[in-house]
Amino acid sequence: MIRNKYRAGALLAIFLLLGIFSGCGKLSSFSDDSMKEDAGFVIYDLNGDKTALAEEAYTPSGIDTNEKISNLLIEMQKSTDESDMIRPIPDGITVQDYVFNAGTGRLTVSFNRSYLNLSGTQETLVRAAIVKTLLQIEEVESVEFLVDHTALVTPGGSTIGPMTEDSFVLGMIGDETSTQLATLTLYYPDASGEKLVKEEKKVSYDSNVPIGRVVMEYLQKTPTTGGAKPAYSKDTSLLSLSIADGICYVNLSSNFLSANTDVTREAAVYAIVNSLTEVPGVNKVLLSMDGKIINLNNQGDSILYVRNEAIVVPDSDEADADKTEESVN
């Protein structure tokens, strides 16, 4: 049964004239065989490894905006026929309701409390997939998430608020390959293993690879500064990386801290944090090992690392960083 609730009478007429009519509803399926197909419309799924987003072709149904929203939210909870893709809303997580404000273009979606069980990286991918799918509806300008009708917050406790395409920096499966050029500012442990030295590298890389992953790849390489060490061992795997709301979520294999015996824990952590916060849009970093948050200072499970300039050796005490030109294939 369709349960979209609208204001009535004269107030409704005023809202319609002002263009600020809002729709609010529970999920119900709609269909309209005469509706013109939307060319290029997709559902953003997670790939089989849950490390990136993948596009699944989809023809939306529904006559008006609220019907399209309702149908998409229902579809994102279903299973897909694509064997290497996973629909973005996992089992156990349900959409309680939604509110669409036509005046601002903001869509607010409330999920049940099971949403809070999503891990940092998976949650970012799920949220990005849902938001990017819904933003394809022409009238939807931004999407806000609630959990049990309460604002969704970051691990640091900040309200996430309305999201747009610019809220996410994520890898996509199946994009055409092109080469990008960038100058990376990287920080490596110095010869003592206690401080950091800064280097700049000019690199070319596959545009399908998020710049944060490029940074992490170069931090595993041997730096050019004499005596400096890689930020983390080649025996350590980068399990996942995503960026959302100014936070870079990094999940490394469990040997991240133990594999570098000649580097302090602080230097290893801040080599990554200082390097990633050089990426535009990244202000904080959440580091994990096999999903377990790394907490150097015992400040609770929601610690977010910010830049640490005190651990960086001043340029006057080190040779100028070499600028080398390299390529990531």
C-alpha positions in Angstrom: 0.0 0.0 0.0 1.4 3.4 -0.9 1.8 5.7 2.1 3.2 9.0 0.8 2.0 11.8 3.2 1.3 15.3 1.8 0.0 18.5 3.3 -3.6 19.3 2.2 -5.9 22.2 1.5 -4.8 25.7 1.2 -1.4 25.0 2.8 -0.7 22.4 0.1 -1.6 24.9 -2.6 0.8 27.4 -1.2 3.6 24.9 -1.0 3.0 23.9 -4.6 3.1 27.5 -5.8 6.4 28.1 -3.9 7.9 24.9 -5.2 8.8 23.5 -1.7 6.5 20.6 -1.7 7.9 17.7 0.3 7.2 14.0 0.0 7.5 11.6 2.9 6.9 7.9 2.6 7.3 4.3 3.5 8.6 2.0 0.7 6.1 0.8 -1.8 6.7 -0.6 -5.3 5.4 1.4 -8.3 5.4 0.6 -11.9 4.5 2.4 -15.1 5.0 0.5 -18.4 4.6 3.7 -20.4 7.4 5.5 -18.6 10.3 6.5 -20.9 13.5 4.6 -20.2 16.3 6.6 -18.5 19.4 6.1 -20.7 22.6 5.4 -18.8 20.9 4.9 -15.4 22.7 2.5 -13.1 22.6 1.0 -9.6 25.9 1.3 -7.9 26.8 -2.0 -6.4 29.8 -3.2 -4.4 32.2 -5.5 -6.2 32.6 -9.1 -5.0 35.5 -8.2 -2.7 33.7 -5.2 -1.3 36.7 -2.9 -2.1 35.2 -0.7 -4.8 31.9 0.2 -6.6 30.6 -1.4 -9.7 27.9 -0.2 -12.1 24.8 -2.3 -12.9 22.6 -1.2 -15.7 19.0 -0.5 -14.5 15.9 1.0 -15.9 14.1 3.0 -13.2 10.3 2.8 -12.9 7.8 5.3 -11.5 6.1 8.4 -12.7 7.1 11.1 -10.2 10.2 11.6 -8.0 8.8 9.9 -4.9 7.9 6.8 -6.9 11.4 6.6 -8.4 13.0 7.1 -4.9 10.8 4.3 -3.4 11.6 1.9 -6.2 15.3 2.5 -6.1 15.5 2.0 -2.3 13.6 -1.3 -2.7 15.9 -2.5 -5.6 19.0 -1.7 -3.6 17.9 -4.2 -0.9 17.3 -7.0 -3.4 19.8 -9.5 -4.7 21.4 -8.9 -8.1 21.7 -11.4 -11.0 25.3 -10.2 -11.5 27.6 -12.9 -9.9 30.4 -10.5 -9.2 28.4 -7.7 -7.7 26.6 -7.1 -4.4 23.6 -4.8 -4.0 24.5 -1.9 -1.6 22.0 -2.4 1.2 23.0 -5.6 3.1 20.7 -8.1 4.7 19.3 -7.0 8.0 19.5 -3.3 7.2 16.1 -1.8 6.3 14.9 1.6 5.2 12.4 2.9 7.8 11.2 5.8 5.7 12.3 8.7 3.7 11.5 12.4 3.2 12.1 14.3 0.0 12.1 18.1 0.0 11.4 19.4 -3.5 12.4 22.9 -2.6 15.9 22.1 -1.6 16.3 18.8 -3.5 17.3 17.1 -0.3 16.4 13.5 0.3 16.6 12.2 3.8 16.6 8.4 4.4 16.3 6.7 7.8 17.7 3.2 8.3 17.2 0.8 11.2 19.9 0.5 13.9 21.5 -2.4 12.2 23.2 0.1 9.9 25.6 0.9 12.8 27.0 -2.6 12.5 28.7 -1.8 9.3 32.5 -1.4 9.5 34.3 1.8 8.6 35.3 0.9 5.0 32.2 -1.1 4.2 30.0 1.6 5.6 31.7 4.2 3.4 31.2 2.1 0.3 27.6 1.3 1.1 26.8 4.9 1.8 28.5 6.0 -1.4 26.7 3.4 -3.5 23.3 4.4 -2.2 23.9 8.2 -2.5 25.4 7.9 -6.0 22.4 5.8 -7.1 19.8 8.2 -5.7 21.6 11.3 -7.1 20.8 10.1 -10.6 17.2 11.2 -10.1 17.2 14.6 -11.6 15.3 16.3 -8.8 17.6 14.9 -6.0 20.4 17.4 -5.2 21.7 15.8 -2.0 21.1 12.8 0.3 21.2 12.7 4.1 21.3 9.5 6.2 19.6 9.0 9.5 19.8 5.9 11.8 16.5 5.3 13.6 15.6 9.0 12.8 18.8 10.3 14.4 21.6 12.0 12.3 24.4 9.6 11.2 27.8 10.6 12.6 31.5 9.9 11.8 33.6 7.7 14.0 34.8 11.0 15.6 31.2 12.0 16.5 30.7 14.7 13.8 27.4 14.8 12.0 27.8 13.7 8.4 24.9 15.7 7.0 23.7 16.0 3.4 26.0 14.3 0.8 26.6 14.9 -2.9 28.9 13.4 -5.6 31.8 15.4 -4.2 31.5 13.7 -0.8 33.2 10.6 -2.0 36.5 9.6 -3.5 36.3 5.9 -4.4 37.5 3.4 -6.9 35.2 2.3 -9.7 35.3 -1.0 -11.5 35.1 -0.9 -15.3 36.1 2.8 -15.9 38.1 3.5 -19.0 41.8 3.8 -18.2 43.6 7.1 -18.6 46.8 8.5 -17.1 46.9 11.2 -14.5 49.9 13.2 -13.4 50.4 14.4 -9.8 53.0 15.6 -7.4 52.8 13.6 -4.2 54.1 14.9 -0.9 55.2 11.9 1.1 56.6 11.3 4.6 59.0 8.5 5.4 60.7 7.4 8.7 64.2 8.8 8.8 67.4 6.8 9.6 66.6 6.7 13.3 63.2 5.3 12.7 61.7 7.9 15.1 61.2 11.0 12.9 59.9 11.7 9.4 61.4 13.2 6.4 59.4 14.8 3.6 59.8 13.9 -0.1 58.0 15.0 -3.2 57.5 12.7 -6.2 56.1 13.5 -9.6 54.1 10.4 -10.6 51.8 9.2 -13.4 49.1 6.8 -12.5 46.0 5.0 -13.7 43.0 7.4 -13.2 40.9 4.4 -12.0 43.1 4.2 -9.0 42.1 6.6 -6.2 45.0 8.9 -5.3 45.0 7.7 -1.7 45.9 4.2 -3.0 48.7 5.7 -5.1 50.1 7.4 -1.9 50.0 4.1 0.0 51.8 2.3 -2.8 54.6 4.8 -2.8 54.9 4.7 0.9 56.0 1.0 0.5 58.8 2.0 -1.8 62.3 2.9 -0.7 62.6 6.7 -0.4 65.4 8.7 -2.0 66.6 10.4 1.2 69.7 8.7 2.4 69.0 6.3 5.3 65.2 6.9 5.2 63.0 3.8 5.3 59.7 2.8 3.7 56.6 3.7 5.8 55.5 0.1 5.9 56.7 -3.3 4.8 56.1 -4.9 1.4 54.9 -7.9 3.5 52.0 -5.7 4.7 48.8 -5.6 2.5 46.5 -2.7 2.0 43.1 -4.4 2.5 41.0 -1.3 1.7 41.0 2.5 1.5 38.2 4.9 1.0 37.6 8.6 1.6 34.4 10.2 2.8 33.5 13.4 4.7 37.2 14.4 5.0 38.2 11.1 6.6 40.4 8.6 4.9 39.7 5.0 6.1 42.7 2.7 5.8 42.6 -1.0 6.7 46.0 -2.8 6.6 46.9 -6.4 7.3 47.6 -7.4 10.9 51.4 -7.3 10.5 51.5 -3.6 9.8 53.2 -2.5 13.0 55.2 -5.7 13.7 56.8 -6.0 10.2 58.8 -2.8 10.6 61.0 -3.6 13.6 63.3 -0.6 13.0 60.6 2.0 12.9 58.6 3.2 15.9 54.9 2.8 16.0 54.4 6.5 16.1 56.6 7.1 13.0 54.9 4.3 11.1 51.4 5.7 11.8 52.2 9.3 11.1 54.1 8.6 7.9 50.8 7.4 6.6 48.7 10.1 8.3 50.9 13.0 7.2 51.1 11.7 3.7 47.4 11.1 3.2 46.4 14.4 4.7 48.3 16.0 1.8 45.6 14.6 -0.4 43.0 17.4 -1.1 39.8 16.8 0.9 41.5 14.6 3.5 41.7 16.1 7.0 41.8 13.0 9.2 42.8 9.3 9.0 41.3 6.3 10.6 43.8 3.4 10.6 42.9 -0.2 11.2 44.6 -3.6 11.1 42.3 -6.4 9.9 39.4 -4.1 10.9 40.7 -3.4 14.4 41.3 0.3 15.0 44.9 1.3 15.7 44.9 3.4 18.9 48.4 4.7 19.9 47.2 6.8 22.8 44.3 4.7 24.2 41.7 7.4 23.4 38.9 5.0 22.7 37.7 3.1 19.6 36.8 6.2 17.6 40.3 7.8 17.4 40.9 9.8 14.2 44.5 10.9 13.5 45.4 14.4 12.3 48.7 15.7 11.0 51.7 15.7 13.3 54.2 18.3 12.3 56.3 17.9 15.4 57.5 14.5 14.2 58.8 15.9 10.9 62.5 16.7 10.6 62.9 20.4 9.5 64.1 20.8 5.9 67.2 22.6 7.2 68.4 19.5 8.9 67.8 17.2 5.9 68.9 17.3 2.2 66.2 18.8 0.0 63.8 16.1 -1.1 64.6 14.8 -4.6 61.9 15.2 -7.2 61.7 12.0 -9.2 59.4 11.1 -12.0 57.8 7.7 -11.7 54.9 5.7 -13.1 52.2 3.5 -11.5 50.9 0.9 -13.9 
